[in-house]
Amino acid sequence: MLGGASAILGLAPVGTFAAQLAPRSESNKVKFKIIVAGGHPGDPEYGCGGTIARFTGAGHDVGLLYLNEGEPNGSPASAKGVRVAEAKRACELLKARPLYAGQVDGAAIIDASHYAKFKEILEREQPNVVFTHWPIDNHADHRAISMLVYESWIRVGKKFALYFYEVSNGEDTLQFAPTHYVNISETTEQKRSACLAHASQAPDKFYPLQQSVTRFRGVESGHKEAEAFIRHLQSPPFDLP
């Protein structure tokens, strides 16, 4: 009965997808714009790197929107620009674009002016879908950008599809119950290279932790490795790879 209801409503059941995003060709020229928002350089790569690679591999435009440049106030001059350079390299590996919201690492601000500024960024980009942090997260910067995305989504009339992603489940993200999965078995190495590009951020520690999450999500969804997402119930339809 539930399967029948899904067919009538045009909805994909949990863990399945209505269609695959095929590589672009002469008969398939639709190009989507995707924004993956994260608190710091490295967050989108760790949480969605395999999915990002699948989108860009299919010819779609993906922007990685970082809340800040990863440098707290008082950082030594020698650290200036290091994380931006790492993000640039990671984006090159994923064939994505780096974008910045202009805030400061560890000092995120959520107020009327920052809501308005963030909405302007998304309005300029005109995304078909935005992925952001799950709002129940131990890092304040992750929660901040999640709320900035969510408020912007409401203010633009919920025009773009909205998905939440996880990072370092159990250490950062908590109480994450996926509605959708993306098989990243073929893009795991591309994701790994992008994560390791953030060499200043102890990837030897953090990548194995995140890979344990993708392996577990793979067990859940029947793949070698997978990334998991929660689709907002009021989100417009948008197929994942």
C-alpha positions as a Python dict, from the first residue, in 0.01 Angstrom:
ca = {
    (1, 'M'): (0, 0, 0),
    (2, 'L'): (283, 241, 86),
    (3, 'G'): (457, 161, -242),
    (4, 'G'): (137, 238, -428),
    (5, 'A'): (96, 566, -243),
    (6, 'S'): (453, 662, -333),
    (7, 'A'): (385, 594, -699),
    (8, 'I'): (67, 803, -693),
    (9, 'L'): (234, 1095, -519),
    (10, 'G'): (551, 1075, -726),
    (11, 'L'): (766, 1016, -418),
    (12, 'A'): (1066, 785, -389),
    (13, 'P'): (1049, 547, -92),
    (14, 'V'): (1315, 586, 177),
    (15, 'G'): (1656, 482, 46),
    (16, 'T'): (1551, 471, -319),
    (17, 'F'): (1553, 727, -597),
    (18, 'A'): (1305, 824, -866),
    (19, 'A'): (1575, 856, -1132),
    (20, 'Q'): (1949, 847, -1185),
    (21, 'L'): (2149, 1157, -1280),
    (22, 'A'): (2317, 1037, -1597),
    (23, 'P'): (2625, 1201, -1753),
    (24, 'R'): (2532, 1483, -1986),
    (25, 'S'): (2501, 1408, -2355),
    (26, 'E'): (2336, 1556, -2662),
    (27, 'S'): (2005, 1410, -2548),
    (28, 'N'): (2054, 1512, -2183),
    (29, 'K'): (2160, 1877, -2157),
    (30, 'V'): (1996, 1970, -1828),
    (31, 'K'): (2257, 2122, -1599),
    (32, 'F'): (2168, 2166, -1233),
    (33, 'K'): (2327, 2405, -987),
    (34, 'I'): (2409, 2250, -650),
    (35, 'I'): (2532, 2426, -335),
    (36, 'V'): (2689, 2230, -49),
    (37, 'A'): (2716, 2456, 256),
    (38, 'G'): (2959, 2382, 539),
    (39, 'G'): (3096, 2552, 847),
    (40, 'H'): (3461, 2533, 740),
    (41, 'P'): (3678, 2429, 448),
    (42, 'G'): (3667, 2050, 456),
    (43, 'D'): (3316, 2000, 594),
    (44, 'P'): (3138, 1960, 257),
    (45, 'E'): (3420, 1737, 137),
    (46, 'Y'): (3400, 1506, 438),
    (47, 'G'): (3020, 1493, 449),
    (48, 'C'): (2936, 1495, 78),
    (49, 'G'): (3258, 1448, -118),
    (50, 'G'): (3149, 1129, -292),
    (51, 'T'): (2811, 1276, -385),
    (52, 'I'): (2974, 1598, -506),
    (53, 'A'): (3199, 1392, -733),
    (54, 'R'): (2898, 1211, -872),
    (55, 'F'): (2721, 1540, -947),
    (56, 'T'): (3022, 1701, -1115),
    (57, 'G'): (3097, 1379, -1301),
    (58, 'A'): (2749, 1406, -1450),
    (59, 'G'): (2824, 1760, -1570),
    (60, 'H'): (2646, 1960, -1300),
    (61, 'D'): (2769, 2285, -1141),
    (62, 'V'): (2859, 2242, -773),
    (63, 'G'): (2963, 2522, -538),
    (64, 'L'): (3109, 2452, -193),
    (65, 'L'): (2990, 2739, 26),
    (66, 'Y'): (3204, 2772, 340),
    (67, 'L'): (3080, 2985, 630),
    (68, 'N'): (3437, 3100, 698),
    (69, 'E'): (3793, 3057, 573),
    (70, 'G'): (3888, 2830, 863),
    (71, 'E'): (4102, 3088, 1044),
    (72, 'P'): (3999, 3201, 1396),
    (73, 'N'): (4069, 3555, 1513),
    (74, 'G'): (4428, 3580, 1632),
    (75, 'S'): (4565, 3318, 1392),
    (76, 'P'): (4938, 3364, 1324),
    (77, 'A'): (5034, 3540, 1004),
    (78, 'S'): (5200, 3221, 882),
    (79, 'A'): (4859, 3051, 876),
    (80, 'K'): (4695, 3317, 661),
    (81, 'G'): (4555, 3170, 343),
    (82, 'V'): (4660, 2811, 418),
    (83, 'R'): (4309, 2673, 447),
    (84, 'V'): (4181, 2873, 151),
    (85, 'A'): (4458, 2722, -61),
    (86, 'E'): (4367, 2375, 65),
    (87, 'A'): (4000, 2435, -17),
    (88, 'K'): (4094, 2551, -366),
    (89, 'R'): (4286, 2229, -423),
    (90, 'A'): (4006, 2013, -279),
    (91, 'C'): (3752, 2184, -506),
    (92, 'E'): (3976, 2127, -808),
    (93, 'L'): (3989, 1756, -726),
    (94, 'L'): (3609, 1744, -699),
    (95, 'K'): (3562, 1976, -1002),
    (96, 'A'): (3363, 2215, -783),
    (97, 'R'): (3380, 2589, -702),
    (98, 'P'): (3480, 2738, -362),
    (99, 'L'): (3253, 3009, -219),
    (100, 'Y'): (3274, 3195, 114),
    (101, 'A'): (3012, 3359, 337),
    (102, 'G'): (3266, 3590, 504),
    (103, 'Q'): (3235, 3491, 871),
    (104, 'V'): (3511, 3400, 1119),
    (105, 'D'): (3598, 3051, 1241),
    (106, 'G'): (3461, 2994, 1591),
    (107, 'A'): (3274, 3327, 1598),
    (108, 'A'): (2966, 3261, 1388),
    (109, 'I'): (2693, 3525, 1402),
    (110, 'I'): (2325, 3464, 1335),
    (111, 'D'): (2127, 3786, 1328),
    (112, 'A'): (1907, 3987, 1092),
    (113, 'S'): (2193, 4134, 888),
    (114, 'H'): (2370, 3799, 846),
    (115, 'Y'): (2044, 3629, 747),
    (116, 'A'): (1997, 3896, 480),
    (117, 'K'): (2357, 3866, 354),
    (118, 'F'): (2340, 3488, 333),
    (119, 'K'): (2009, 3503, 147),
    (120, 'E'): (2174, 3734, -108),
    (121, 'I'): (2449, 3477, -167),
    (122, 'L'): (2196, 3202, -239),
    (123, 'E'): (1983, 3431, -455),
    (124, 'R'): (2289, 3509, -670),
    (125, 'E'): (2365, 3140, -707),
    (126, 'Q'): (2004, 3034, -783),
    (127, 'P'): (2060, 2671, -677),
    (128, 'N'): (1829, 2385, -762),
    (129, 'V'): (1929, 2211, -439),
    (130, 'V'): (2123, 2298, -124),
    (131, 'F'): (2289, 2052, 115),
    (132, 'T'): (2380, 2173, 463),
    (133, 'H'): (2474, 2048, 808),
    (134, 'W'): (2219, 1869, 1024),
    (135, 'P'): (2121, 2131, 1286),
    (136, 'I'): (2182, 1896, 1580),
    (137, 'D'): (2560, 1915, 1571),
    (138, 'N'): (2819, 1973, 1840),
    (139, 'H'): (3004, 2245, 1645),
    (140, 'A'): (2853, 2593, 1671),
    (141, 'D'): (2970, 2690, 1320),
    (142, 'H'): (2791, 2386, 1176),
    (143, 'R'): (2469, 2480, 1353),
    (144, 'A'): (2507, 2841, 1242),
    (145, 'I'): (2532, 2774, 869),
    (146, 'S'): (2249, 2522, 894),
    (147, 'M'): (2025, 2795, 1039),
    (148, 'L'): (2141, 3051, 781),
    (149, 'V'): (2054, 2809, 500),
    (150, 'Y'): (1722, 2719, 658),
    (151, 'E'): (1614, 3081, 709),
    (152, 'S'): (1716, 3169, 353),
    (153, 'W'): (1517, 2871, 224),
    (154, 'I'): (1207, 2998, 402),
    (155, 'R'): (1260, 3357, 286),
    (156, 'V'): (1290, 3259, -82),
    (157, 'G'): (967, 3062, -62),
    (158, 'K'): (1127, 2715, -32),
    (159, 'K'): (1214, 2727, -402),
    (160, 'F'): (1520, 2501, -390),
    (161, 'A'): (1536, 2145, -266),
    (162, 'L'): (1685, 2106, 83),
    (163, 'Y'): (1889, 1816, 219),
    (164, 'F'): (2092, 1775, 539),
    (165, 'Y'): (2419, 1579, 565),
    (166, 'E'): (2628, 1434, 847),
    (167, 'V'): (2994, 1468, 942),
    (168, 'S'): (3186, 1252, 1191),
    (169, 'N'): (2864, 1101, 1321),
    (170, 'G'): (2874, 1061, 1698),
    (171, 'E'): (3153, 1316, 1740),
    (172, 'D'): (2986, 1607, 1561),
    (173, 'T'): (2650, 1506, 1413),
    (174, 'L'): (2395, 1350, 1648),
    (175, 'Q'): (2055, 1180, 1610),
    (176, 'F'): (2083, 1152, 1231),
    (177, 'A'): (1822, 921, 1078),
    (178, 'P'): (1871, 915, 697),
    (179, 'T'): (1591, 928, 444),
    (180, 'H'): (1818, 895, 138),
    (181, 'Y'): (2149, 735, 46),
    (182, 'V'): (2395, 789, -238),
    (183, 'N'): (2626, 507, -346),
    (184, 'I'): (2980, 651, -349),
    (185, 'S'): (3166, 324, -408),
    (186, 'E'): (3304, 455, -740),
    (187, 'T'): (3396, 803, -611),
    (188, 'T'): (3552, 712, -276),
    (189, 'E'): (3909, 776, -394),
    (190, 'Q'): (3813, 1116, -535),
    (191, 'K'): (3653, 1205, -201),
    (192, 'R'): (3956, 1078, -10),
    (193, 'S'): (4193, 1292, -218),
    (194, 'A'): (3980, 1601, -157),
    (195, 'C'): (3973, 1538, 219),
    (196, 'L'): (4347, 1477, 233),
    (197, 'A'): (4400, 1808, 51),
    (198, 'H'): (4315, 1971, 385),
    (199, 'A'): (4656, 1868, 516),
    (200, 'S'): (4661, 2120, 802),
    (201, 'Q'): (4351, 1964, 959),
    (202, 'A'): (4481, 1623, 1068),
    (203, 'P'): (4316, 1420, 790),
    (204, 'D'): (4493, 1106, 917),
    (205, 'K'): (4263, 1132, 1220),
    (206, 'F'): (3943, 1264, 1069),
    (207, 'Y'): (3922, 1082, 736),
    (208, 'P'): (3919, 730, 892),
    (209, 'L'): (3642, 846, 1127),
    (210, 'Q'): (3430, 974, 840),
    (211, 'Q'): (3503, 664, 632),
    (212, 'S'): (3370, 447, 914),
    (213, 'V'): (3044, 641, 874),
    (214, 'T'): (3027, 589, 496),
    (215, 'R'): (3103, 219, 535),
    (216, 'F'): (2824, 184, 790),
    (217, 'R'): (2585, 375, 563),
    (218, 'G'): (2691, 138, 287),
    (219, 'V'): (2591, -158, 500),
    (220, 'E'): (2256, 8, 566),
    (221, 'S'): (2188, 78, 198),
    (222, 'G'): (2347, -227, 38),
    (223, 'H'): (2660, -65, -106),
    (224, 'K'): (3031, -75, -34),
    (225, 'E'): (3023, 287, 83),
    (226, 'A'): (2745, 543, 87),
    (227, 'E'): (2668, 893, 205),
    (228, 'A'): (2342, 954, 386),
    (229, 'F'): (2104, 1249, 382),
    (230, 'I'): (1782, 1374, 534),
    (231, 'R'): (1542, 1542, 294),
    (232, 'H'): (1323, 1814, 442),
    (233, 'L'): (960, 1704, 428),
    (234, 'Q'): (858, 2026, 250),
    (235, 'S'): (1147, 2022, 5),
    (236, 'P'): (1068, 2044, -365),
    (237, 'P'): (1151, 1717, -547),
    (238, 'F'): (1507, 1667, -662),
    (239, 'D'): (1662, 1332, -753),
    (240, 'L'): (1991, 1229, -597),
    (241, 'P'): (2245, 1023, -794),
}
